[in-house]
Amino acid sequence: MSKSLIRDIVDQEWRMFSTVSNVGGPAACQLDPDTFALMRQSQVSAWPEELLESYLADLAAASREGRNLMSEKYAWMMESTFPGEFGDIVDRLPVIDQATLALIEEIVAVNVEWKMELSARYPRLSDRGRAIRARDDSERETSFETYHRGELKTYSPRSVRILHRHTEEQKKNGINGAAAVLLSQAQQCGYASLDEAEQACGKFFI
């Protein structure tokens, strides 16, 4: 069941992602469905089935409403990377209630902590990825923190609550959720472990 849900999620996300409007035409990543699938499968494969079902429902609802969640994700990122332009578009984005925003910030904080742990343990792999903290955002680079926050703001309140609970359970059990995602990426690229990928310098991005 989970594999079917993951496949449906990635398919729906790709349809949205590949049609995001960019100045100058489609970006190179919008012409690369295989890498997109690898990255997105790695993320959602670490989710419980309840969250997969909830997020798939989010995507379906957005499609019915004519919304592109991938476009909204990149719009939310502009709050940090292009604050001036963000002020011109924020009214077009859905309003998020304060309780959901608070949960999002807690999820982001835990994931930043996990990413920092990974960076210390696997510096060469981490060096190939995004900057971790929003303080390093610029017009040329979007940090993991900003990217993750922007994505979570496209989730429904129900999906955010489920993910928050899952994140807290992982933290309580000493599980680094970001490591699980990174390991999935490594395995799809042919590495048996993160240690092996670190030694090979990681031929994929985070």
Backbone as JSON Lines, residues from 0, in Angstrom:
{"i":0,"aa":"M","n":[0.83,-1.21,0.0],"ca":[0.0,0.0,0.0],"c":[0.86,1.26,0.0]}
{"i":1,"aa":"S","n":[1.9,1.28,0.86],"ca":[2.75,2.46,0.95],"c":[3.44,2.77,-0.37]}
{"i":2,"aa":"K","n":[3.9,1.7,-1.06],"ca":[4.58,1.92,-2.34],"c":[3.65,2.57,-3.35]}
{"i":3,"aa":"S","n":[2.4,2.16,-3.35],"ca":[1.42,2.74,-4.26],"c":[1.17,4.21,-3.91]}
{"i":4,"aa":"L","n":[1.06,4.5,-2.62],"ca":[0.85,5.88,-2.18],"c":[2.04,6.76,-2.56]}
{"i":5,"aa":"I","n":[3.25,6.24,-2.35],"ca":[4.46,7.0,-2.7],"c":[4.5,7.28,-4.19]}
{"i":6,"aa":"R","n":[4.19,6.27,-4.98],"ca":[4.2,6.46,-6.44],"c":[3.18,7.52,-6.85]}
{"i":7,"aa":"D","n":[1.99,7.47,-6.27],"ca":[0.95,8.45,-6.62],"c":[1.36,9.86,-6.19]}
{"i":8,"aa":"I","n":[1.98,9.98,-5.02],"ca":[2.45,11.29,-4.55],"c":[3.48,11.86,-5.5]}
{"i":9,"aa":"V","n":[4.48,11.07,-5.85],"ca":[5.55,11.55,-6.73],"c":[4.99,11.91,-8.1]}
{"i":10,"aa":"D","n":[4.07,11.13,-8.61],"ca":[3.46,11.43,-9.91],"c":[2.72,12.76,-9.87]}
{"i":11,"aa":"Q","n":[1.93,12.97,-8.82],"ca":[1.18,14.22,-8.73],"c":[2.11,15.42,-8.52]}
{"i":12,"aa":"E","n":[3.13,15.23,-7.69],"ca":[4.08,16.32,-7.47],"c":[4.81,16.67,-8.77]}
{"i":13,"aa":"W","n":[5.19,15.64,-9.53],"ca":[5.9,15.91,-10.77],"c":[5.03,16.7,-11.75]}
{"i":14,"aa":"R","n":[3.76,16.36,-11.83],"ca":[2.87,17.11,-12.72],"c":[2.83,18.58,-12.33]}
{"i":15,"aa":"M","n":[2.84,18.85,-11.04],"ca":[2.86,20.23,-10.58],"c":[4.23,20.88,-10.81]}
{"i":16,"aa":"F","n":[5.28,20.17,-10.39],"ca":[6.63,20.72,-10.47],"c":[7.03,21.03,-11.91]}
{"i":17,"aa":"S","n":[6.7,20.15,-12.83],"ca":[7.11,20.33,-14.22],"c":[6.39,21.48,-14.91]}
{"i":18,"aa":"T","n":[5.32,21.98,-14.28],"ca":[4.58,23.1,-14.88],"c":[4.74,24.4,-14.1]}
{"i":19,"aa":"V","n":[5.64,24.41,-13.1],"ca":[5.92,25.67,-12.4],"c":[6.48,26.67,-13.4]}
{"i":20,"aa":"S","n":[5.94,27.88,-13.38],"ca":[6.37,28.92,-14.32],"c":[7.66,29.57,-13.85]}
{"i":21,"aa":"N","n":[8.65,29.64,-14.74],"ca":[9.93,30.26,-14.44],"c":[10.26,31.33,-15.46]}
{"i":22,"aa":"V","n":[10.89,32.38,-15.01],"ca":[11.37,33.4,-15.94],"c":[12.45,32.76,-16.81]}
{"i":23,"aa":"G","n":[12.3,32.87,-18.11],"ca":[13.28,32.3,-19.02],"c":[12.99,30.87,-19.42]}
{"i":24,"aa":"G","n":[11.82,30.35,-19.0],"ca":[11.44,29.0,-19.39],"c":[11.75,27.97,-18.33]}
{"i":25,"aa":"P","n":[11.46,26.71,-18.62],"ca":[11.66,25.64,-17.62],"c":[13.11,25.53,-17.17]}
{"i":26,"aa":"A","n":[13.29,25.29,-15.87],"ca":[14.64,25.05,-15.33],"c":[15.06,23.64,-15.71]}
{"i":27,"aa":"A","n":[16.37,23.39,-15.66],"ca":[16.9,22.07,-16.03],"c":[16.28,20.96,-15.19]}
{"i":28,"aa":"C","n":[16.06,21.23,-13.9],"ca":[15.5,20.2,-13.02],"c":[14.07,19.83,-13.4]}
{"i":29,"aa":"Q","n":[13.38,20.75,-14.12],"ca":[12.02,20.45,-14.54],"c":[11.98,19.53,-15.75]}
{"i":30,"aa":"L","n":[13.15,19.21,-16.29],"ca":[13.25,18.3,-17.43],"c":[13.9,16.99,-17.02]}
{"i":31,"aa":"D","n":[14.0,16.76,-15.72],"ca":[14.7,15.59,-15.2],"c":[13.8,14.83,-14.21]}
{"i":32,"aa":"P","n":[12.82,14.09,-14.72],"ca":[11.89,13.4,-13.82],"c":[12.55,12.31,-12.98]}
{"i":33,"aa":"D","n":[13.62,11.71,-13.47],"ca":[14.27,10.64,-12.71],"c":[14.9,11.14,-11.42]}
{"i":34,"aa":"T","n":[15.63,12.26,-11.51],"ca":[16.24,12.82,-10.29],"c":[15.15,13.33,-9.35]}
{"i":35,"aa":"F","n":[14.12,13.94,-9.91],"ca":[13.0,14.4,-9.08],"c":[12.4,13.24,-8.31]}
{"i":36,"aa":"A","n":[12.15,12.13,-9.01],"ca":[11.55,10.96,-8.37],"c":[12.46,10.42,-7.27]}
{"i":37,"aa":"L","n":[13.76,10.38,-7.51],"ca":[14.7,9.88,-6.51],"c":[14.63,10.72,-5.24]}
{"i":38,"aa":"M","n":[14.65,12.02,-5.41],"ca":[14.67,12.91,-4.26],"c":[13.36,12.86,-3.47]}
{"i":39,"aa":"R","n":[12.24,12.88,-4.2],"ca":[10.95,12.91,-3.51],"c":[10.6,11.56,-2.89]}
{"i":40,"aa":"Q","n":[10.94,10.48,-3.57],"ca":[10.72,9.16,-3.0],"c":[11.5,9.0,-1.7]}
{"i":41,"aa":"S","n":[12.72,9.51,-1.7],"ca":[13.56,9.4,-0.51],"c":[12.92,10.1,0.68]}
{"i":42,"aa":"Q","n":[12.29,11.22,0.42],"ca":[11.67,11.96,1.53],"c":[10.43,11.25,2.04]}
{"i":43,"aa":"V","n":[9.5,10.96,1.15],"ca":[8.21,10.45,1.62],"c":[8.25,8.99,2.01]}
{"i":44,"aa":"S","n":[9.28,8.25,1.58],"ca":[9.37,6.84,1.98],"c":[9.62,6.68,3.47]}
{"i":45,"aa":"A","n":[10.08,7.75,4.12],"ca":[10.33,7.72,5.56],"c":[9.06,8.05,6.37]}
{"i":46,"aa":"W","n":[7.96,8.34,5.67],"ca":[6.73,8.74,6.35],"c":[5.86,7.54,6.72]}
{"i":47,"aa":"P","n":[5.06,7.66,7.78],"ca":[4.06,6.63,8.08],"c":[2.92,6.7,7.07]}
{"i":48,"aa":"E","n":[2.21,5.6,6.93],"ca":[1.15,5.53,5.92],"c":[0.07,6.59,6.15]}
{"i":49,"aa":"E","n":[-0.21,6.9,7.39],"ca":[-1.22,7.92,7.69],"c":[-0.85,9.25,7.06]}
{"i":50,"aa":"L","n":[0.42,9.6,7.11],"ca":[0.87,10.87,6.54],"c":[0.87,10.81,5.02]}
{"i":51,"aa":"L","n":[1.25,9.68,4.46],"ca":[1.21,9.51,3.01],"c":[-0.22,9.73,2.5]}
{"i":52,"aa":"E","n":[-1.17,9.13,3.17],"ca":[-2.57,9.27,2.75],"c":[-3.05,10.71,2.89]}
{"i":53,"aa":"S","n":[-2.66,11.36,3.98],"ca":[-3.09,12.74,4.2],"c":[-2.5,13.69,3.17]}
{"i":54,"aa":"Y","n":[-1.2,13.54,2.9],"ca":[-0.55,14.43,1.94],"c":[-1.05,14.18,0.52]}
{"i":55,"aa":"L","n":[-1.32,12.91,0.18],"ca":[-1.88,12.62,-1.14],"c":[-3.24,13.3,-1.29]}
{"i":56,"aa":"A","n":[-4.01,13.32,-0.21],"ca":[-5.29,14.03,-0.23],"c":[-5.08,15.52,-0.4]}
{"i":57,"aa":"D","n":[-4.02,16.06,0.19],"ca":[-3.69,17.49,0.01],"c":[-3.44,17.79,-1.47]}
{"i":58,"aa":"L","n":[-2.67,16.94,-2.11],"ca":[-2.35,17.14,-3.53],"c":[-3.6,17.05,-4.39]}
{"i":59,"aa":"A","n":[-4.45,16.08,-4.09],"ca":[-5.68,15.91,-4.86],"c":[-6.6,17.12,-4.68]}
{"i":60,"aa":"A","n":[-6.71,17.61,-3.45],"ca":[-7.56,18.78,-3.18],"c":[-7.03,20.01,-3.91]}
{"i":61,"aa":"A","n":[-5.71,20.17,-3.88],"ca":[-5.11,21.31,-4.57],"c":[-5.38,21.25,-6.07]}
{"i":62,"aa":"S","n":[-5.29,20.07,-6.65],"ca":[-5.54,19.91,-8.08],"c":[-6.99,20.29,-8.41]}
{"i":63,"aa":"R","n":[-7.92,19.85,-7.58],"ca":[-9.33,20.2,-7.81],"c":[-9.56,21.69,-7.74]}
{"i":64,"aa":"E","n":[-8.78,22.37,-6.88],"ca":[-8.94,23.82,-6.7],"c":[-8.12,24.63,-7.7]}
{"i":65,"aa":"G","n":[-7.35,23.94,-8.55],"ca":[-6.53,24.65,-9.53],"c":[-5.28,25.25,-8.92]}
{"i":66,"aa":"R","n":[-4.83,24.71,-7.78],"ca":[-3.63,25.21,-7.11],"c":[-2.44,24.33,-7.44]}
{"i":67,"aa":"N","n":[-1.27,24.93,-7.54],"ca":[-0.03,24.2,-7.76],"c":[0.8,24.32,-6.48]}
{"i":68,"aa":"L","n":[0.86,23.25,-5.7],"ca":[1.57,23.3,-4.41],"c":[3.06,23.53,-4.59]}
{"i":69,"aa":"M","n":[3.62,23.11,-5.72],"ca":[5.04,23.35,-5.95],"c":[5.29,24.85,-6.17]}
{"i":70,"aa":"S","n":[4.41,25.49,-6.91],"ca":[4.53,26.94,-7.11],"c":[4.39,27.67,-5.78]}
{"i":71,"aa":"E","n":[3.45,27.22,-4.95],"ca":[3.26,27.86,-3.65],"c":[4.48,27.66,-2.76]}
{"i":72,"aa":"K","n":[5.09,26.48,-2.83],"ca":[6.28,26.21,-2.02],"c":[7.38,27.22,-2.35]}
{"i":73,"aa":"Y","n":[7.63,27.42,-3.64],"ca":[8.7,28.36,-4.02],"c":[8.31,29.8,-3.7]}
{"i":74,"aa":"A","n":[7.02,30.08,-3.73],"ca":[6.58,31.43,-3.34],"c":[6.85,31.67,-1.86]}
{"i":75,"aa":"W","n":[6.57,30.67,-1.02],"ca":[6.82,30.82,0.42],"c":[8.31,31.01,0.7]}
{"i":76,"aa":"M","n":[9.16,30.37,-0.07],"ca":[10.6,30.53,0.14],"c":[11.05,31.96,-0.08]}
{"i":77,"aa":"M","n":[10.35,32.66,-0.94],"ca":[10.73,34.04,-1.25],"c":[10.62,34.96,-0.05]}
{"i":78,"aa":"E","n":[9.89,34.54,0.97],"ca":[9.79,35.35,2.19],"c":[11.18,35.61,2.76]}
{"i":79,"aa":"S","n":[12.1,34.65,2.55],"ca":[13.47,34.8,3.05],"c":[14.44,35.22,1.95]}
{"i":80,"aa":"T","n":[14.26,34.69,0.74],"ca":[15.24,34.94,-0.33],"c":[14.97,36.21,-1.13]}
{"i":81,"aa":"F","n":[13.68,36.55,-1.29],"ca":[13.3,37.76,-2.03],"c":[12.19,38.48,-1.26]}
{"i":82,"aa":"P","n":[12.49,39.02,-0.08],"ca":[11.43,39.58,0.77],"c":[10.65,40.72,0.11]}
{"i":83,"aa":"G","n":[11.3,41.51,-0.71],"ca":[10.6,42.6,-1.37],"c":[9.53,42.09,-2.31]}
{"i":84,"aa":"E","n":[9.91,41.13,-3.16],"ca":[8.96,40.55,-4.1],"c":[7.89,39.74,-3.38]}
{"i":85,"aa":"F","n":[8.27,39.12,-2.25],"ca":[7.3,38.32,-1.51],"c":[6.13,39.17,-1.05]}
{"i":86,"aa":"G","n":[6.41,40.4,-0.66],"ca":[5.34,41.29,-0.23],"c":[4.3,41.52,-1.29]}
{"i":87,"aa":"D","n":[4.69,41.37,-2.55],"ca":[3.76,41.59,-3.66],"c":[2.88,40.38,-3.94]}
{"i":88,"aa":"I","n":[3.24,39.21,-3.44],"ca":[2.5,37.99,-3.77],"c":[1.86,37.31,-2.56]}
{"i":89,"aa":"V","n":[2.22,37.74,-1.35],"ca":[1.76,37.03,-0.17],"c":[0.24,36.95,-0.09]}
{"i":90,"aa":"D","n":[-0.46,37.96,-0.6],"ca":[-1.93,37.96,-0.55],"c":[-2.53,36.87,-1.42]}
{"i":91,"aa":"R","n":[-1.74,36.32,-2.33],"ca":[-2.26,35.26,-3.21],"c":[-2.1,33.88,-2.59]}
{"i":92,"aa":"L","n":[-1.39,33.8,-1.49],"ca":[-1.14,32.52,-0.84],"c":[-2.18,32.23,0.23]}
{"i":93,"aa":"P","n":[-2.47,30.95,0.47],"ca":[-3.46,30.61,1.49],"c":[-3.02,31.1,2.88]}
{"i":94,"aa":"V","n":[-3.98,31.49,3.69],"ca":[-3.69,31.92,5.07],"c":[-3.48,30.67,5.92]}
{"i":95,"aa":"I","n":[-2.42,30.68,6.73],"ca":[-2.11,29.55,7.6],"c":[-2.37,29.97,9.04]}
{"i":96,"aa":"D","n":[-3.11,29.14,9.76],"ca":[-3.45,29.51,11.14],"c":[-2.22,29.43,12.03]}
{"i":97,"aa":"Q","n":[-2.28,30.16,13.14],"ca":[-1.12,30.3,14.02],"c":[-0.71,28.97,14.66]}
{"i":98,"aa":"A","n":[-1.68,28.12,14.99],"ca":[-1.35,26.83,15.59],"c":[-0.55,25.98,14.62]}
{"i":99,"aa":"T","n":[-0.92,25.99,13.35],"ca":[-0.19,25.22,12.34],"c":[1.19,25.81,12.12]}
{"i":100,"aa":"L","n":[1.29,27.13,12.1],"ca":[2.59,27.78,11.93],"c":[3.53,27.4,13.08]}
{"i":101,"aa":"A","n":[3.01,27.33,14.28],"ca":[3.84,26.97,15.44],"c":[4.37,25.54,15.3]}
{"i":102,"aa":"L","n":[3.52,24.62,14.84],"ca":[3.96,23.24,14.63],"c":[5.01,23.16,13.53]}
{"i":103,"aa":"I","n":[4.81,23.94,12.48],"ca":[5.79,23.97,11.38],"c":[7.16,24.39,11.91]}
{"i":104,"aa":"E","n":[7.18,25.44,12.73],"ca":[8.47,25.92,13.25],"c":[9.13,24.87,14.14]}
{"i":105,"aa":"E","n":[8.35,24.11,14.87],"ca":[8.93,23.05,15.7],"c":[9.51,21.93,14.83]}
{"i":106,"aa":"I","n":[8.8,21.57,13.77],"ca":[9.3,20.54,12.84],"c":[10.59,21.01,12.18]}
{"i":107,"aa":"V","n":[10.61,22.25,11.72],"ca":[11.78,22.8,11.05],"c":[12.98,22.81,12.01]}
{"i":108,"aa":"A","n":[12.75,23.22,13.25],"ca":[13.85,23.3,14.22],"c":[14.48,21.93,14.44]}
{"i":109,"aa":"V","n":[13.67,20.9,14.56],"ca":[14.2,19.54,14.76],"c":[14.99,19.1,13.53]}
{"i":110,"aa":"N","n":[14.46,19.38,12.35],"ca":[15.13,18.96,11.12],"c":[16.44,19.7,10.89]}
{"i":111,"aa":"V","n":[16.5,20.96,11.28],"ca":[17.76,21.7,11.19],"c":[18.79,21.06,12.13]}
{"i":112,"aa":"E","n":[18.34,20.71,13.33],"ca":[19.23,20.04,14.29],"c":[19.75,18.73,13.7]}
{"i":113,"aa":"W","n":[18.86,17.96,13.08],"ca":[19.27,16.69,12.45],"c":[20.28,16.94,11.34]}
{"i":114,"aa":"K","n":[20.03,17.97,10.55],"ca":[20.94,18.28,9.44],"c":[22.32,18.69,9.96]}
{"i":115,"aa":"M","n":[22.35,19.42,11.06],"ca":[23.62,19.82,11.64],"c":[24.39,18.59,12.13]}
{"i":116,"aa":"E","n":[23.68,17.64,12.71],"ca":[24.31,16.4,13.14],"c":[24.9,15.65,11.95]}
{"i":117,"aa":"L","n":[24.14,15.58,10.86],"ca":[24.62,14.91,9.65],"c":[25.85,15.62,9.08]}
{"i":118,"aa":"S","n":[25.83,16.94,9.11],"ca":[26.95,17.71,8.58],"c":[28.23,17.42,9.34]}
{"i":119,"aa":"A","n":[28.12,17.25,10.65],"ca":[29.3,16.95,11.46],"c":[29.81,15.54,11.21]}
{"i":120,"aa":"R","n":[28.9,14.61,10.98],"ca":[29.29,13.21,10.8],"c":[29.7,12.89,9.36]}
{"i":121,"aa":"Y","n":[29.02,13.54,8.39],"ca":[29.28,13.28,6.98],"c":[29.57,14.59,6.26]}
{"i":122,"aa":"P","n":[30.71,15.2,6.53],"ca":[30.98,16.54,6.0],"c":[31.07,16.59,4.48]}
{"i":123,"aa":"R","n":[31.62,15.56,3.85],"ca":[31.74,15.6,2.4],"c":[30.38,15.48,1.7]}
{"i":124,"aa":"L","n":[29.54,14.61,2.23],"ca":[28.18,14.51,1.69],"c":[27.43,15.82,1.89]}
{"i":125,"aa":"S","n":[27.52,16.35,3.09],"ca":[26.78,17.57,3.42],"c":[27.28,18.76,2.61]}
{"i":126,"aa":"D","n":[28.55,18.75,2.28],"ca":[29.13,19.86,1.53],"c":[28.55,19.96,0.12]}
{"i":127,"aa":"R","n":[27.95,18.85,-0.35],"ca":[27.36,18.84,-1.68],"c":[25.91,19.3,-1.68]}
{"i":128,"aa":"G","n":[25.37,19.55,-0.49],"ca":[23.98,19.95,-0.39],"c":[23.8,21.44,-0.19]}
{"i":129,"aa":"R","n":[22.59,21.8,0.16],"ca":[22.26,23.2,0.44],"c":[22.92,23.66,1.74]}
{"i":130,"aa":"A","n":[23.07,24.98,1.86],"ca":[23.36,25.53,3.19],"c":[22.22,25.12,4.1]}
{"i":131,"aa":"I","n":[22.5,24.96,5.37],"ca":[21.47,24.44,6.27],"c":[20.57,25.53,6.81]}
{"i":132,"aa":"R","n":[21.14,26.62,7.26],"ca":[20.36,27.63,7.99],"c":[19.9,28.8,7.11]}
{"i":133,"aa":"A","n":[18.74,29.34,7.49],"ca":[18.15,30.43,6.72],"c":[19.02,31.68,6.72]}
{"i":134,"aa":"R","n":[19.87,31.84,7.71],"ca":[20.74,33.01,7.76],"c":[21.69,33.05,6.57]}
{"i":135,"aa":"D","n":[21.87,31.92,5.89],"ca":[22.75,31.85,4.73],"c":[21.99,31.97,3.41]}
{"i":136,"aa":"D","n":[20.7,32.28,3.48],"ca":[19.92,32.49,2.26],"c":[20.44,33.68,1.47]}
{"i":137,"aa":"S","n":[20.29,33.58,0.17],"ca":[20.6,34.71,-0.71],"c":[19.75,34.57,-1.96]}
{"i":138,"aa":"E","n":[19.86,35.52,-2.86],"ca":[19.13,35.42,-4.12],"c":[19.65,34.26,-4.96]}
{"i":139,"aa":"R","n":[20.84,33.79,-4.67],"ca":[21.45,32.69,-5.43],"c":[21.26,31.33,-4.77]}
{"i":140,"aa":"E","n":[21.01,31.32,-3.47],"ca":[20.93,30.06,-2.76],"c":[19.82,30.07,-1.72]}
{"i":141,"aa":"T","n":[19.08,28.96,-1.68],"ca":[18.04,28.78,-0.69],"c":[18.47,27.68,0.27]}
{"i":142,"aa":"S","n":[18.47,27.98,1.54],"ca":[18.91,27.01,2.55],"c":[17.91,25.88,2.72]}
{"i":143,"aa":"F","n":[18.38,24.8,3.34],"ca":[17.49,23.71,3.7],"c":[16.37,24.2,4.61]}
{"i":144,"aa":"E","n":[16.71,25.04,5.59],"ca":[15.71,25.53,6.53],"c":[14.58,26.26,5.81]}
{"i":145,"aa":"T","n":[14.93,27.14,4.9],"ca":[13.92,27.91,4.17],"c":[13.13,27.01,3.24]}
{"i":146,"aa":"Y","n":[13.83,26.07,2.58],"ca":[13.16,25.15,1.65],"c":[12.15,24.29,2.42]}
{"i":147,"aa":"H","n":[12.57,23.76,3.55],"ca":[11.7,22.88,4.33],"c":[10.5,23.65,4.87]}
{"i":148,"aa":"R","n":[10.74,24.86,5.37],"ca":[9.65,25.67,5.89],"c":[8.65,26.0,4.78]}
{"i":149,"aa":"G","n":[9.16,26.35,3.61],"ca":[8.28,26.66,2.49],"c":[7.43,25.48,2.09]}
{"i":150,"aa":"E","n":[8.02,24.29,2.09],"ca":[7.25,23.09,1.73],"c":[6.17,22.8,2.75]}
{"i":151,"aa":"L","n":[6.52,22.87,4.03],"ca":[5.54,22.55,5.06],"c":[4.36,23.51,5.03]}
{"i":152,"aa":"K","n":[4.56,24.72,4.57],"ca":[3.46,25.68,4.5],"c":[2.46,25.34,3.4]}
{"i":153,"aa":"T","n":[2.79,24.37,2.55],"ca":[1.82,23.93,1.53],"c":[1.01,22.73,2.02]}
{"i":154,"aa":"Y","n":[1.37,22.16,3.17],"ca":[0.65,21.0,3.7],"c":[-0.63,21.47,4.4]}
{"i":155,"aa":"S","n":[-1.6,20.6,4.44],"ca":[-2.82,20.9,5.2],"c":[-2.51,20.86,6.7]}
{"i":156,"aa":"P","n":[-3.33,21.52,7.52],"ca":[-3.12,21.44,8.97],"c":[-3.07,20.0,9.46]}
{"i":157,"aa":"R","n":[-3.9,19.13,8.89],"ca":[-3.89,17.72,9.32],"c":[-2.55,17.06,9.0]}
{"i":158,"aa":"S","n":[-2.03,17.28,7.82],"ca":[-0.74,16.69,7.46],"c":[0.38,17.22,8.36]}
{"i":159,"aa":"V","n":[0.33,18.51,8.67],"ca":[1.34,19.09,9.55],"c":[1.27,18.45,10.93]}
{"i":160,"aa":"R","n":[0.05,18.25,11.44],"ca":[-0.09,17.63,12.76],"c":[0.47,16.2,12.78]}
{"i":161,"aa":"I","n":[0.18,15.45,11.73],"ca":[0.67,14.06,11.66],"c":[2.19,14.06,11.57]}
{"i":162,"aa":"L","n":[2.75,14.94,10.73],"ca":[4.2,15.0,10.58],"c":[4.86,15.45,11.89]}
{"i":163,"aa":"H","n":[4.24,16.38,12.58],"ca":[4.78,16.85,13.86],"c":[4.84,15.7,14.85]}
{"i":164,"aa":"R","n":[3.77,14.93,14.92],"ca":[3.75,13.79,15.83],"c":[4.82,12.77,15.45]}
{"i":165,"aa":"H","n":[4.95,12.5,14.16],"ca":[5.96,11.56,13.67],"c":[7.38,12.05,13.99]}
{"i":166,"aa":"T","n":[7.6,13.35,13.8],"ca":[8.91,13.94,14.09],"c":[9.26,13.84,15.56]}
{"i":167,"aa":"E","n":[8.27,14.12,16.41],"ca":[8.49,14.03,17.85],"c":[8.78,12.59,18.27]}
{"i":168,"aa":"E","n":[8.11,11.63,17.64],"ca":[8.35,10.22,17.96],"c":[9.76,9.81,17.55]}
{"i":169,"aa":"Q","n":[10.2,10.26,16.38],"ca":[11.56,9.96,15.94],"c":[12.58,10.55,16.91]}
{"i":170,"aa":"K","n":[12.37,11.79,17.28],"ca":[13.3,12.46,18.19],"c":[13.35,11.73,19.54]}
{"i":171,"aa":"K","n":[12.18,11.35,20.05],"ca":[12.11,10.64,21.33],"c":[12.86,9.32,21.28]}
{"i":172,"aa":"N","n":[12.81,8.66,20.11],"ca":[13.44,7.36,19.96],"c":[14.88,7.43,19.46]}
{"i":173,"aa":"G","n":[15.42,8.65,19.41],"ca":[16.81,8.82,19.0],"c":[17.06,8.59,17.54]}
{"i":174,"aa":"I","n":[16.02,8.76,16.72],"ca":[16.14,8.56,15.27],"c":[16.36,9.91,14.6]}
{"i":175,"aa":"N","n":[17.37,10.0,13.77],"ca":[17.61,11.2,12.97],"c":[16.85,11.03,11.66]}
{"i":176,"aa":"G","n":[15.72,11.72,11.56],"ca":[14.87,11.59,10.38],"c":[15.55,12.02,9.1]}
{"i":177,"aa":"A","n":[16.4,13.03,9.18],"ca":[17.12,13.49,8.0],"c":[18.1,12.43,7.51]}
{"i":178,"aa":"A","n":[18.66,11.66,8.43],"ca":[19.58,10.59,8.06],"c":[18.84,9.5,7.3]}
{"i":179,"aa":"A","n":[17.59,9.22,7.69],"ca":[16.8,8.21,7.0],"c":[16.55,8.62,5.55]}
{"i":180,"aa":"V","n":[16.28,9.9,5.34],"ca":[16.07,10.41,3.98],"c":[17.36,10.32,3.17]}
{"i":181,"aa":"L","n":[18.45,10.74,3.78],"ca":[19.74,10.71,3.09],"c":[20.17,9.29,2.76]}
{"i":182,"aa":"L","n":[19.9,8.34,3.66],"ca":[20.24,6.95,3.41],"c":[19.46,6.41,2.22]}
{"i":183,"aa":"S","n":[18.19,6.78,2.12],"ca":[17.38,6.34,0.98],"c":[17.97,6.87,-0.33]}
{"i":184,"aa":"Q","n":[18.41,8.13,-0.32],"ca":[19.05,8.69,-1.51],"c":[20.31,7.9,-1.86]}
{"i":185,"aa":"A","n":[21.13,7.63,-0.85],"ca":[22.38,6.91,-1.06],"c":[22.14,5.52,-1.63]}
{"i":186,"aa":"Q","n":[21.15,4.83,-1.08],"ca":[20.86,3.48,-1.54],"c":[20.35,3.49,-2.98]}
{"i":187,"aa":"Q","n":[19.55,4.47,-3.35],"ca":[19.07,4.56,-4.72],"c":[20.2,4.9,-5.69]}
{"i":188,"aa":"C","n":[21.28,5.46,-5.17],"ca":[22.44,5.78,-5.99],"c":[23.48,4.66,-5.96]}
{"i":189,"aa":"G","n":[23.15,3.54,-5.31],"ca":[24.03,2.38,-5.34],"c":[24.93,2.19,-4.15]}
{"i":190,"aa":"Y","n":[24.77,3.0,-3.11],"ca":[25.6,2.86,-1.91],"c":[24.85,2.07,-0.84]}
{"i":191,"aa":"A","n":[25.57,1.25,-0.12],"ca":[24.95,0.41,0.9],"c":[24.71,1.18,2.19]}
{"i":192,"aa":"S","n":[25.49,2.21,2.43],"ca":[25.39,2.95,3.69],"c":[25.84,4.39,3.48]}
{"i":193,"aa":"L","n":[25.57,5.23,4.48],"ca":[26.04,6.61,4.42],"c":[27.55,6.68,4.54]}
{"i":194,"aa":"D","n":[28.13,5.77,5.31],"ca":[29.59,5.74,5.43],"c":[30.23,5.45,4.07]}
{"i":195,"aa":"E","n":[29.65,4.52,3.31],"ca":[30.17,4.22,1.98],"c":[30.01,5.4,1.05]}
{"i":196,"aa":"A","n":[28.85,6.06,1.12],"ca":[28.61,7.23,0.27],"c":[29.56,8.37,0.63]}
{"i":197,"aa":"E","n":[29.84,8.53,1.92],"ca":[30.76,9.57,2.36],"c":[32.15,9.32,1.79]}
{"i":198,"aa":"Q","n":[32.58,8.07,1.81],"ca":[33.9,7.74,1.27],"c":[33.97,7.99,-0.22]}
{"i":199,"aa":"A","n":[32.85,7.77,-0.91],"ca":[32.8,7.98,-2.36],"c":[32.55,9.44,-2.7]}
{"i":200,"aa":"C","n":[32.33,10.24,-1.67],"ca":[32.09,11.68,-1.81],"c":[30.66,12.01,-2.24]}
{"i":201,"aa":"G","n":[29.81,11.02,-2.4],"ca":[28.39,11.3,-2.65],"c":[28.1,11.87,-4.01]}
{"i":202,"aa":"K","n":[27.66,11.05,-4.92],"ca":[27.36,11.54,-6.27],"c":[25.89,11.85,-6.41]}
{"i":203,"aa":"F","n":[25.37,12.56,-5.44],"ca":[23.99,13.01,-5.5],"c":[23.9,14.23,-4.6]}
{"i":204,"aa":"F","n":[22.8,14.95,-4.69],"ca":[22.66,16.14,-3.86],"c":[21.62,15.9,-2.79]}
{"i":205,"aa":"I","n":[21.69,16.71,-1.74],"ca":[20.83,16.51,-0.58],"c":[19.6,17.4,-0.69]}
